[in-house]
Structure formats: C-alpha cells, structure tokens
C-alpha cells in the first residue's frame, strides 16, 4: 500500500517541512507546500541524504 510522505525536521520554531531541494534544503512551517514523496521509503531516503546536522525524518503526509 503506497501513500504520500513528507520530509520534516524540528527546530526552535516547531516542525518544518522540506519544500524543495535544489542544491540546498529549503524549509517551510506548513506542510501544504511540502515536497511529497510516493511512500515513506522514498521520503526516508531523501531525509538520509541531507546533512546529519539537520536531523530530518519522514512522516506520512496529511491528506
């Protein structure tokens, strides 16, 4: 069963979501504009490709 997922991280402002990654990660405070991946596996792969200082992780996307 496939479902959409997003990449997120926590910061002092709360949860932030990966919007797009073109050379560097860009983050938004709302999940509406977040880049969506077709499943948790793909979102986890993208999170693991980011620098470890960002500590990003995959979450199921809200529908």
PyMOL commands that set and color helices and strands:
alter all, ss='L'
color gray80, all
select helices_A, chain A and resi 31-33+40-49+52-54
alter helices_A, ss='H'
color red, helices_A
select strands_A, chain A and resi 5-11+14-21+25-28+57-60
alter strands_A, ss='S'
color yellow, strands_A
deselect
rebuild
show_as cartoon
